[in-house]
Amino acid sequence: MSPISHLSPMKRREFLKTVGADIGETRNVYDQFPEVVERLDVLLQSYKQRGRSTPG
């Protein structure tokens, strides 16, 4: 279990939103789209490795 899985979706650091469907960005759909989360995580890691983003 993730150390933050017990937190409400709005209190998590991980936050995935559907901007077009949720203009107020009030719903976290992180758990509903694991394939999108994985794809974005791989992309972020590649950016970090190339020095295009900070580690934290």
VMD Tcl script that builds the backbone (N, CA, C; Angstrom):
set m [mol new atoms 168]
animate dup $m
set s [atomselect $m all]
$s set {name element resname resid chain x y z} {
  {N N MET 1 A 0.848 -1.176 0.000}
  {CA C MET 1 A 0.000 0.000 0.000}
  {C C MET 1 A 0.895 1.242 0.000}
  {N N SER 2 A 0.516 2.199 -0.773}
  {CA C SER 2 A 1.236 3.469 -0.834}
  {C C SER 2 A 1.123 4.177 0.511}
  {N N PRO 3 A 2.195 4.882 0.921}
  {CA C PRO 3 A 2.113 5.594 2.199}
  {C C PRO 3 A 1.063 6.699 2.226}
  {N N ILE 4 A 0.562 7.083 1.070}
  {CA C ILE 4 A -0.451 8.142 1.048}
  {C C ILE 4 A -1.814 7.632 0.600}
  {N N SER 5 A -1.937 6.310 0.396}
  {CA C SER 5 A -3.202 5.790 -0.129}
  {C C SER 5 A -4.364 5.986 0.835}
  {N N HIS 6 A -4.084 6.161 2.110}
  {CA C HIS 6 A -5.156 6.365 3.084}
  {C C HIS 6 A -5.674 7.804 3.075}
  {N N LEU 7 A -4.963 8.703 2.413}
  {CA C LEU 7 A -5.391 10.104 2.376}
  {C C LEU 7 A -6.518 10.283 1.382}
  {N N SER 8 A -7.312 11.270 1.611}
  {CA C SER 8 A -8.369 11.571 0.654}
  {C C SER 8 A -7.722 12.001 -0.655}
  {N N PRO 9 A -8.380 11.793 -1.784}
  {CA C PRO 9 A -7.794 12.167 -3.075}
  {C C PRO 9 A -7.359 13.620 -3.150}
  {N N MET 10 A -8.010 14.509 -2.434}
  {CA C MET 10 A -7.651 15.921 -2.510}
  {C C MET 10 A -6.429 16.258 -1.656}
  {N N LYS 11 A -6.018 15.378 -0.751}
  {CA C LYS 11 A -4.873 15.645 0.120}
  {C C LYS 11 A -3.591 14.997 -0.403}
  {N N ARG 12 A -3.686 14.205 -1.429}
  {CA C ARG 12 A -2.525 13.524 -1.973}
  {C C ARG 12 A -1.648 14.471 -2.770}
  {N N ARG 13 A -0.388 14.142 -2.835}
  {CA C ARG 13 A 0.519 14.902 -3.688}
  {C C ARG 13 A 0.221 14.588 -5.159}
  {N N GLU 14 A -0.121 13.317 -5.423}
  {CA C GLU 14 A -0.456 12.916 -6.776}
  {C C GLU 14 A -1.853 13.424 -7.106}
  {N N PHE 15 A -1.939 14.166 -8.166}
  {CA C PHE 15 A -3.237 14.724 -8.536}
  {C C PHE 15 A -3.335 14.715 -10.049}
  {N N LEU 16 A -4.313 14.028 -10.562}
  {CA C LEU 16 A -4.578 14.001 -11.991}
  {C C LEU 16 A -5.971 14.573 -12.194}
  {N N LYS 17 A -6.060 15.533 -13.074}
  {CA C LYS 17 A -7.350 16.177 -13.284}
  {C C LYS 17 A -7.712 16.159 -14.756}
  {N N THR 18 A -8.976 16.260 -15.015}
  {CA C THR 18 A -9.486 16.375 -16.374}
  {C C THR 18 A -9.960 17.814 -16.526}
  {N N VAL 19 A -9.081 18.649 -17.010}
  {CA C VAL 19 A -9.338 20.091 -17.041}
  {C C VAL 19 A -10.607 20.426 -17.825}
  {N N GLY 20 A -10.815 19.814 -18.961}
  {CA C GLY 20 A -11.998 20.120 -19.754}
  {C C GLY 20 A -13.298 19.742 -19.075}
  {N N ALA 21 A -13.274 18.657 -18.289}
  {CA C ALA 21 A -14.487 18.183 -17.630}
  {C C ALA 21 A -14.640 18.729 -16.219}
  {N N ASP 22 A -13.556 19.254 -15.661}
  {CA C ASP 22 A -13.571 19.731 -14.278}
  {C C ASP 22 A -12.810 21.053 -14.206}
  {N N ILE 23 A -13.422 22.090 -14.695}
  {CA C ILE 23 A -12.761 23.392 -14.805}
  {C C ILE 23 A -12.261 23.891 -13.450}
  {N N GLY 24 A -12.984 23.594 -12.392}
  {CA C GLY 24 A -12.568 24.022 -11.062}
  {C C GLY 24 A -11.473 23.153 -10.459}
  {N N GLU 25 A -11.090 22.092 -11.169}
  {CA C GLU 25 A -10.050 21.162 -10.728}
  {C C GLU 25 A -10.304 20.678 -9.308}
  {N N THR 26 A -11.508 20.145 -9.097}
  {CA C THR 26 A -11.912 19.705 -7.768}
  {C C THR 26 A -11.894 18.188 -7.602}
  {N N ARG 27 A -11.799 17.448 -8.698}
  {CA C ARG 27 A -11.831 15.984 -8.623}
  {C C ARG 27 A -10.482 15.401 -9.033}
  {N N ASN 28 A -9.963 14.518 -8.196}
  {CA C ASN 28 A -8.716 13.824 -8.486}
  {C C ASN 28 A -9.062 12.487 -9.136}
  {N N VAL 29 A -8.663 12.293 -10.380}
  {CA C VAL 29 A -8.955 11.053 -11.092}
  {C C VAL 29 A -7.716 10.160 -11.196}
  {N N TYR 30 A -6.748 10.399 -10.328}
  {CA C TYR 30 A -5.484 9.664 -10.299}
  {C C TYR 30 A -5.715 8.152 -10.259}
  {N N ASP 31 A -6.565 7.676 -9.370}
  {CA C ASP 31 A -6.796 6.236 -9.217}
  {C C ASP 31 A -7.614 5.637 -10.362}
  {N N GLN 32 A -8.306 6.452 -11.115}
  {CA C GLN 32 A -9.164 5.947 -12.190}
  {C C GLN 32 A -8.414 5.732 -13.505}
  {N N PHE 33 A -7.223 6.324 -13.642}
  {CA C PHE 33 A -6.493 6.247 -14.896}
  {C C PHE 33 A -5.032 5.854 -14.679}
  {N N PRO 34 A -4.786 4.632 -14.170}
  {CA C PRO 34 A -3.409 4.227 -13.876}
  {C C PRO 34 A -2.503 4.215 -15.109}
  {N N GLU 35 A -3.059 3.948 -16.272}
  {CA C GLU 35 A -2.231 3.921 -17.488}
  {C C GLU 35 A -1.756 5.328 -17.856}
  {N N VAL 36 A -2.573 6.314 -17.629}
  {CA C VAL 36 A -2.170 7.706 -17.891}
  {C C VAL 36 A -1.118 8.129 -16.877}
  {N N VAL 37 A -1.330 7.777 -15.619}
  {CA C VAL 37 A -0.375 8.112 -14.568}
  {C C VAL 37 A 0.984 7.496 -14.887}
  {N N GLU 38 A 0.995 6.237 -15.290}
  {CA C GLU 38 A 2.251 5.556 -15.619}
  {C C GLU 38 A 2.954 6.250 -16.788}
  {N N ARG 39 A 2.206 6.572 -17.815}
  {CA C ARG 39 A 2.790 7.240 -18.989}
  {C C ARG 39 A 3.377 8.601 -18.621}
  {N N LEU 40 A 2.660 9.354 -17.815}
  {CA C LEU 40 A 3.155 10.661 -17.395}
  {C C LEU 40 A 4.363 10.541 -16.471}
  {N N ASP 41 A 4.366 9.520 -15.615}
  {CA C ASP 41 A 5.503 9.316 -14.725}
  {C C ASP 41 A 6.765 8.978 -15.516}
  {N N VAL 42 A 6.644 8.120 -16.520}
  {CA C VAL 42 A 7.784 7.779 -17.378}
  {C C VAL 42 A 8.296 9.035 -18.083}
  {N N LEU 43 A 7.399 9.843 -18.577}
  {CA C LEU 43 A 7.783 11.077 -19.255}
  {C C LEU 43 A 8.504 12.031 -18.295}
  {N N LEU 44 A 7.974 12.188 -17.080}
  {CA C LEU 44 A 8.613 13.057 -16.098}
  {C C LEU 44 A 10.006 12.551 -15.741}
  {N N GLN 45 A 10.138 11.235 -15.549}
  {CA C GLN 45 A 11.452 10.675 -15.221}
  {C C GLN 45 A 12.453 10.940 -16.341}
  {N N SER 46 A 12.017 10.853 -17.591}
  {CA C SER 46 A 12.927 11.130 -18.706}
  {C C SER 46 A 13.340 12.602 -18.719}
  {N N TYR 47 A 12.427 13.490 -18.370}
  {CA C TYR 47 A 12.764 14.915 -18.271}
  {C C TYR 47 A 13.806 15.151 -17.179}
  {N N LYS 48 A 13.613 14.503 -16.032}
  {CA C LYS 48 A 14.544 14.657 -14.917}
  {C C LYS 48 A 15.939 14.156 -15.310}
  {N N GLN 49 A 15.989 13.028 -15.987}
  {CA C GLN 49 A 17.268 12.438 -16.385}
  {C C GLN 49 A 18.010 13.339 -17.367}
  {N N ARG 50 A 17.290 14.082 -18.164}
  {CA C ARG 50 A 17.912 14.985 -19.137}
  {C C ARG 50 A 18.123 16.389 -18.573}
  {N N GLY 51 A 17.833 16.561 -17.282}
  {CA C GLY 51 A 18.049 17.861 -16.659}
  {C C GLY 51 A 16.995 18.889 -16.999}
  {N N ARG 52 A 15.847 18.449 -17.462}
  {CA C ARG 52 A 14.771 19.371 -17.848}
  {C C ARG 52 A 13.783 19.642 -16.741}
  {N N SER 53 A 13.932 18.983 -15.601}
  {CA C SER 53 A 13.041 19.194 -14.466}
  {C C SER 53 A 13.831 18.911 -13.197}
  {N N THR 54 A 13.408 19.459 -12.106}
  {CA C THR 54 A 14.094 19.211 -10.846}
  {C C THR 54 A 13.550 17.946 -10.198}
  {N N PRO 55 A 14.361 17.262 -9.383}
  {CA C PRO 55 A 13.905 16.027 -8.754}
  {C C PRO 55 A 12.729 16.211 -7.804}
  {N N GLY 56 A 12.519 17.342 -7.262}
  {CA C GLY 56 A 11.440 17.478 -6.294}
  {C C GLY 56 A 10.892 18.802 -6.326}
}
mol reanalyze $m
mol bondsrecalc $m
mol representation Tube
mol addrep $m
